[in-house]
Amino acid sequence: MSEGNLSRRGLLRNGALIGGLAAFGGALQSTVQATPAAAGSTTAVPRAGARSAAGVVEIPNKYGKPFSVADDELFVFAANFKPFELGGDDDGREATRFFDAVFGDAIRAKFPDVKLKYATWDYPIRYEDIAKAGRVPDLILEDPRLRIDRDLEPLGWTQDITALVQGAGIDLNALNRGAVEQIRSRSDGGLYGVPLWIDESLLFYNKLIFDKFGVRYPSVGSTYDEIYRLAQKLTRQVGIDHYKGYMQHPDNYLAMNQLGLYPFVPGDSEQPAPEDVRVNLTSAEWKQVANNLYRFLMIPRNNFTTVDDFFKGDMSFPGHLAMAVNNLSKLNAYALSPYYVEEDDAEQFAEWAKSVKIGVTSMPVLSRGSTTIYQPDTRAAFIPPQSQHQAQALDVVKYLVSEEMQTRISSYGMKSVLKTDAVVDAFGTAIPELANIDTSAVYWGENAVIKNYRNTEFWDIPLYKVFRQHVLKDGMDVDSSLLVTETQDVPDYIQAQVARGLTW
């Protein structure tokens, strides 16, 4: 294919790959100039004069906070996992506490010769600041499901690391299969990252409400049918106290569905033109999945607002939601771990906690005997091709998926992608606030594996239209809402994004 026929993303990827090879060979900066970005995105082109004589790159930012990275530092940037952002001081707000506790201290001990430089989005720097300064991170910890196409690819910061992973001896077969396939599904036929942990979805329940009404607690492996009956029983009014039975985020429910359904229709290329992107939301399987949740949304006075209603959310009073499917990181926050709660919020969280006695089990399964839960909410490690220290970064990634580090990750209340007895047994041991909560369901079941994604391009399409617009606002039935989303909303959205100059 000639350069004239390459998409903007293809040009960026080719330029990034050449730049990465140069960096791997010892060059300090990629010598390849990326094609000028379309409106709304930023290319990783170094600014003239950004590097000082001492080999330090200053990264200006909207906060006016001095931030720099030296040439000999391994620059790690983390994003889209809330605990990373917590724990900063009021003056500088450098949020390093969580990273250092779980990752940084262990990395420094393992690699004493590595000079680690860490930052998290968005204080003081964001992706666009880094790109303009031209000092691309050596290692990025990020959400592959949504952010490969939204952030990393448009910047030219992705590369197929299949050969690097194999050469390093990282055994992907030992890691969570759903997490690995999720990354592959966004990697245009290659592998852009290595999974590290999962912010797993679980069923939270308030024991106080169950005890009040004499209802048996949900158990591991409960089906949606069983949970639906509980939701009906527990959605009730007592005096001025109204209790909702069940909340599950409808967007996540569809996007991470338990059948592994992918909305995009395979075509002839891993990079179809935007006008050639097709979706299928009206198959029998999609209708089955959607109708399963629809009944919960139609329980009278079980109005969907937010799964955070379990603690407080949008309800007038805390502790008035019986059950909610929510993320594991929220369990740590609701248990009042200082690693997961901002210091300024601790007092309010402690007050709300008086109305909730936490129980947690596996999220509902689609049928009796099934052990399939959501597709994983993965966080992964990415090594950009412009990294100045690819060999060091790869050593760190290999260490992060070792049993030693996966055990450490698990001990801090995160679900590891490596499942061994040591990893499972270690869960939550570094979070004393979890001591009185039965967390045995965290590693129960198998994450759904995304399927039929070859020769597709991922777009962050508006799946929220199905339930939150067409069902809850427009009053449509499920079949109609799926049809309108597939034939009108998604094509209109893609056209609008293309008009803005975006290609994901």
SVG drawing of the C-alpha trace seen along z (x, -y; Angstrom):
<svg xmlns="http://www.w3.org/2000/svg" viewBox="-46 -28 70 54">
<polyline fill="none" stroke="black" stroke-width="0.4" points="0.0,0.0 1.4,-3.4 1.7,-6.2 -1.0,-8.1 -3.5,-5.3 -2.5,-4.9 -4.9,-6.1 -3.7,-8.7 -3.5,-6.0 -1.5,-3.8 1.0,-6.6 1.3,-7.2 1.8,-3.6 4.5,-3.2 6.3,-6.3 6.0,-5.2 7.4,-1.8 10.4,-3.2 10.9,-5.6 10.7,-2.8 13.3,-0.8 15.6,-3.8 15.0,-4.2 15.6,-0.6 18.9,-0.9 19.9,-3.7 18.6,-6.9 17.3,-9.4 14.4,-10.6 12.6,-9.2 13.9,-10.7 10.6,-10.1 8.2,-13.0 4.6,-11.9 2.0,-13.0 0.2,-16.1 -2.7,-15.0 -6.3,-15.7 -8.2,-18.1 -8.7,-16.9 -5.6,-14.8 -1.9,-15.4 1.2,-13.8 4.2,-13.0 6.6,-15.5 9.3,-16.9 9.2,-20.7 12.3,-22.6 14.3,-23.5 12.4,-21.2 15.5,-19.3 18.1,-21.0 21.8,-20.6 21.7,-18.2 19.4,-15.8 16.3,-16.8 12.9,-17.4 10.6,-19.9 6.9,-19.1 4.8,-22.3 1.2,-21.9 -1.9,-23.8 -1.3,-23.8 2.0,-25.6 3.6,-22.9 7.3,-22.2 7.6,-18.6 10.6,-17.2 12.0,-13.8 15.7,-13.1 17.1,-11.0 18.3,-8.3 14.9,-7.9 12.4,-5.2 9.3,-7.3 6.1,-5.5 2.7,-7.1 -0.6,-5.7 -4.1,-6.6 -7.8,-5.6 -7.6,-3.8 -8.8,-6.1 -6.6,-5.0 -3.6,-6.2 -4.9,-9.8 -5.5,-9.7 -3.2,-10.7 -1.6,-13.9 -1.0,-16.9 -3.0,-20.1 -0.1,-22.1 1.3,-19.8 -1.1,-16.9 1.5,-14.5 -0.4,-11.3 2.3,-8.7 1.1,-6.9 -0.8,-4.1 1.7,-3.5 4.6,-3.4 2.9,-1.0 1.8,1.5 4.3,1.1 7.0,-1.5 8.7,-0.3 8.9,3.3 10.3,2.2 13.0,0.1 14.0,3.0 14.1,5.4 15.9,3.1 18.1,0.8 19.9,-0.6 16.7,-1.8 15.8,-5.4 12.0,-5.5 10.1,-8.6 6.3,-8.4 3.3,-10.5 -0.5,-9.9 -3.1,-11.6 -4.0,-14.5 -2.0,-16.3 0.2,-17.8 0.5,-16.4 -1.8,-14.9 -1.2,-13.0 -1.3,-16.1 1.4,-17.8 3.6,-14.8 3.1,-14.6 3.9,-18.3 7.1,-18.0 8.2,-15.0 9.3,-12.8 7.1,-9.8 6.7,-7.5 8.7,-4.3 5.8,-2.4 2.1,-3.3 -0.4,-1.6 -3.8,-2.1 -7.3,-0.7 -6.9,1.2 -10.6,1.7 -11.3,-2.0 -8.0,-3.9 -6.0,-2.1 -8.1,-3.6 -9.1,-6.8 -5.6,-7.9 -2.7,-5.7 -3.1,-4.9 -3.9,-8.5 -0.6,-9.6 1.3,-6.9 2.3,-5.3 1.3,-1.7 3.4,1.1 3.0,4.9 5.0,6.3 4.4,10.0 8.0,10.6 9.2,8.7 6.9,10.6 8.0,13.9 11.7,13.0 11.3,12.0 9.7,15.3 6.4,13.9 3.9,16.7 0.6,15.1 -1.1,18.5 -0.6,18.4 -2.5,15.1 -6.2,14.4 -7.4,15.4 -10.2,12.8 -7.8,10.0 -5.3,11.1 -8.0,11.5 -9.4,8.1 -6.1,6.5 -5.7,8.4 -9.2,7.3 -8.0,3.7 -4.5,4.3 -5.2,4.5 -4.0,8.1 -1.1,7.8 -0.6,7.3 -0.2,3.8 0.0,4.5 0.3,7.1 -2.5,7.3 -1.6,6.7 -4.8,6.7 -8.6,6.6 -11.0,4.2 -13.4,7.1 -17.2,6.6 -18.9,8.2 -22.4,8.2 -22.5,6.0 -25.3,6.5 -26.3,4.7 -26.9,7.2 -28.8,4.7 -31.6,4.6 -31.7,8.4 -31.8,8.9 -34.5,6.2 -36.9,8.1 -35.8,11.6 -34.4,12.4 -31.6,14.9 -28.4,13.4 -27.3,14.0 -24.6,16.7 -21.8,17.4 -23.0,18.5 -26.5,17.0 -28.4,16.6 -30.0,13.5 -33.4,15.2 -32.6,15.7 -31.3,12.2 -34.4,10.8 -36.7,12.5 -34.7,11.0 -34.8,7.6 -38.6,7.7 -38.8,8.7 -36.5,5.9 -37.9,3.0 -40.4,1.7 -41.6,-1.2 -41.7,-1.3 -43.1,-4.5 -41.0,-7.2 -38.1,-4.8 -37.9,-3.5 -35.6,-0.6 -34.4,0.3 -33.6,3.9 -31.0,3.9 -28.7,1.7 -26.5,2.7 -24.9,0.2 -26.6,0.9 -23.8,-0.5 -21.1,1.8 -23.6,4.7 -23.7,4.5 -20.1,3.6 -18.7,6.3 -21.5,8.8 -21.1,12.4 -21.6,14.0 -18.4,12.3 -20.4,10.5 -18.6,7.9 -20.7,5.3 -18.5,4.9 -19.0,7.0 -15.7,8.5 -14.8,7.2 -11.8,7.3 -9.3,5.3 -8.1,4.6 -8.4,0.9 -11.6,0.4 -12.5,-3.1 -15.0,-4.7 -17.8,-4.4 -17.1,-0.7 -17.5,0.0 -20.6,2.1 -22.2,3.1 -24.7,5.8 -26.8,5.3 -29.9,7.1 -28.8,10.7 -30.7,13.2 -27.8,13.3 -27.8,9.5 -31.6,9.5 -31.2,12.3 -28.6,10.3 -30.5,7.0 -33.9,8.5 -32.2,10.2 -31.4,6.7 -34.6,5.0 -36.8,6.8 -34.7,5.3 -35.1,1.8 -38.8,2.3 -39.4,3.3 -41.7,0.5 -39.8,-2.1 -36.5,-0.4 -35.5,-3.4 -32.0,-3.2 -29.8,-6.1 -26.3,-4.8 -24.7,-1.7 -23.1,-4.1 -26.5,-4.2 -25.3,-1.2 -23.4,-3.6 -25.0,-6.9 -25.0,-7.9 -28.2,-9.8 -30.5,-8.5 -31.6,-10.8 -30.4,-8.5 -27.4,-6.2 -27.9,-2.4 -31.2,-2.1 -30.1,0.1 -30.1,3.8 -27.8,5.0 -25.5,3.5 -23.0,4.8 -19.9,2.7 -16.2,2.7 -13.7,4.3 -12.0,0.9 -15.3,-0.4 -15.3,2.5 -12.0,1.3 -13.4,-2.3 -16.6,-1.3 -14.6,0.7 -12.8,-2.6 -9.3,-1.7 -7.2,-4.9 -5.6,-3.6 -8.9,-3.9 -10.6,-6.9 -9.5,-10.5 -8.5,-11.9 -11.0,-14.8 -13.8,-12.2 -13.0,-9.9 -15.3,-11.5 -18.3,-11.4 -17.6,-7.8 -17.4,-6.8 -20.7,-8.3 -22.4,-6.6 -20.8,-3.3 -23.0,-3.3 -26.0,-2.5 -24.3,0.4 -23.1,3.8 -21.2,5.0 -21.7,8.4 -20.1,9.4 -20.4,12.3 -20.0,13.1 -22.1,11.1 -25.1,13.0 -24.6,15.6 -26.9,16.1 -27.8,19.7 -27.6,22.3 -24.2,24.0 -22.5,21.2 -19.3,19.7 -19.0,16.9 -18.8,13.4 -18.1,10.1 -15.4,9.5 -12.6,8.2 -12.1,4.5 -8.4,4.8 -5.5,2.6 -2.4,3.3 1.2,2.3 2.1,0.6 5.7,-0.1 5.5,-2.9 7.8,-2.5 9.4,-5.9 10.5,-4.6 14.1,-5.4 14.4,-2.4 12.5,0.4 14.7,3.1 14.3,1.8 10.6,1.4 10.2,4.9 12.1,6.2 9.7,4.4 6.6,5.7 8.0,9.3 8.4,8.7 4.9,7.3 3.3,10.5 5.6,12.7 4.0,14.6 5.9,12.5 4.4,9.2 1.0,10.7 0.8,11.8 1.6,8.3 -1.0,6.8 -3.6,9.2 -2.7,8.3 -3.6,4.7 -7.2,5.6 -6.8,6.0 -7.6,9.1 -4.4,10.3 -4.3,11.7 -2.2,14.7 -4.3,17.1 -2.2,19.3 -2.9,20.5 -0.4,18.0 -2.0,15.1 -5.6,16.0 -4.6,16.6 -2.9,13.2 -6.0,11.2 -6.6,8.2 -4.0,9.1 -2.5,5.6 -5.9,4.0 -6.9,4.6 -10.3,3.0 -11.3,6.1 -10.6,8.5 -14.2,8.9 -15.6,9.2 -15.9,12.5 -14.0,11.8 -13.8,15.4 -15.9,14.6 -13.2,12.3 -11.5,15.1 -14.6,17.1 -15.6,17.9 -14.1,17.1 -14.1,13.8 -16.0,13.9 -13.7,14.0 -14.5,11.5 -15.0,13.3 -15.3,12.7 -13.2,9.5 -10.7,10.3 -10.8,7.8 -12.6,5.1 -11.9,1.7 -13.0,0.6 -15.0,-2.6 -16.2,-3.8 -19.8,-3.7 -22.8,-5.1 -24.1,-1.9 -25.7,-4.0 -28.4,-4.8 -29.9,-1.3 -31.1,-1.6 -30.4,-5.0 -31.9,-6.8 -34.3,-4.6 -35.6,-2.4 -35.5,-4.6 -36.3,-8.0 -38.1,-7.1 -40.0,-4.1 -39.0,-1.7 -38.9,2.0 -35.6,3.8 -35.8,4.9 -36.7,1.4 -33.9,-0.2 -31.3,2.2 -32.5,1.6 -32.5,-2.2 -29.0,-2.2 -27.6,0.1 -29.1,-1.7 -29.2,-5.3 -27.2,-6.2 -24.0,-4.4 -23.7,-5.5 -24.6,-9.1 -22.0,-9.0 -19.2,-7.7 -20.0,-10.3 -19.9,-13.0 -16.6,-11.9 -15.1,-11.7 -16.3,-15.3 -14.3,-16.3 -11.2,-14.7 -11.2,-11.6 -10.6,-8.1 -11.2,-5.8"/>
</svg>
